[in-house]
Amino acid sequence: MARLVINALNKKSRINKEIYGHFSEHLGRGIYEGIYVGEDSAIPNKNGMRTDVVEALKKIKVPVLRWPGGCFADEYHWMDGIGPKEQRKKMINTHWGGVVEDNSFGTHEFFELCKQLGCEAYVNGNLGSGTVREMSEWVEYITFGGLSPMTELRAKNGHPEPWKLSYFGIGNENWGCGGNMNPDYYANKYRRYQTYVRNYDESKTISKICCGANVDDYEWTSEVLKTCFRRSEEKMHGFMDGLSLHYYVHPEGWEIKGSATDFDEKVWYKTLAKAWYMKELVESHGRIMDEYDPEKKIGMIVDEWGTWYTVEPGTNPGFLYQQNTIRDALVAGITLNIFNKHSDRVKMANLAQMVNVLQSVILTDGADMILTPTYHVFDMYKYHQDAQLLDSCIETEEIGLEEAWRVPNLTESVSEAQDGTLHITLTNLSLDEDYAVETVLTGFEAGKVTGEIVHGEMHDKNTFEDPHKVQVRPFDEVTLADGKICFTIPRCSVLHLAVK
Ligand code: AHR
């Protein structure tokens, strides 16, 4: 019997809703086909956005969307994507498949998408190959409400009112595809570029995101903070509001990656051990951030995370299209539990990527759409958005088939929503063991418990032929007696309990 101890009297950080954020790049069928089909498409759409996809995304309450990249961001020139569509410049998407980008999805379309989703906008600017002026004018075009050349242009293009821009990224992966810079060079460029990301409306502050490290590059974190950190005082803004971190799970390493659907038990545990490694990354980068910012005013922004496999056979290698199984559900459940439990520092995270690319929540094929196991985990975890993290811990044991890739059998996080409901999310990483759990609750009078679960065999997935094989199912085998909640969590599962 594993004990789960929850102390509802010990309220910890607020779980920013943005931890449940998404990322969509001009990559493969992520935006074009996956989200944007154009107004003339036979696929039902509103202002060019697929209604099926938008409706599904609204259900999981997408809180924030990052766009246009990724590596694409540092090659993107925003002025190519405004004005009459037939006059927009065409370009080659050199990073992703060498296909023609016709720029029919640009700034106006992105904000239309955010409006339809009801989410915050996170735009990633171009520091790698763009000028300071270009970046500064983009922010002016988006956010300025007064009279200026950029606002006149915006009005001419059909949108007199400014939009709300909540987050702005100043470069992406500038240690790699965003210019191959060393930390010192990037940090100085960052200081300069961020100066011109103006806050035209002090009541709607733009949070500035500085490019952070790749995986465990702690030197990047230290060096960038050394140059860019400035404490924000009353009349003097700091230079940054967030520092990003990118980490992908490649089961067999960056070169080989590994199949999304054809893997054995050893690779199951290896993948989950790599997902669990996020905890160490968040804590280690967090310790460096603490040296500069002990009050945790700067957010750790994990704006790219997820599984990255070998592409589906027969698809364009540059499109990063992959299937999604119960293993991905576990990766999502484990990772989101880690973010919740570190929400004092992790202020945003963006799954890569929302539709048809990497660990997507949705896959499309022409007019058809399926929801992935990862989607269902986001659906069950949505109750944590903006809830209060509670102190909790669970008894675990190490499991796995290889010494190097051992993992805890269970992970959990617990929060209290604004309506007073307690939400417990758990993952069982074991391939063959169900675990009995006894929950001991302090400071909370439990009256009723309901449950839902995503569970299956390790290779289970949804396909266009069998779209509902993996879905959220009710979980009723819970008892509540003497204030204790008891249940058995099945192997290979992600579970959500709501306690009132
Ligand atoms: O998400 C795919 C790519 O991964 C992004 O473009 C880049 O930032 C990262 O390397």
Residues whose N, C-alpha, C, O or C-beta is under 5 A from the ligand:
A	BS01	AHR	G70 C71 F72 E173 A352
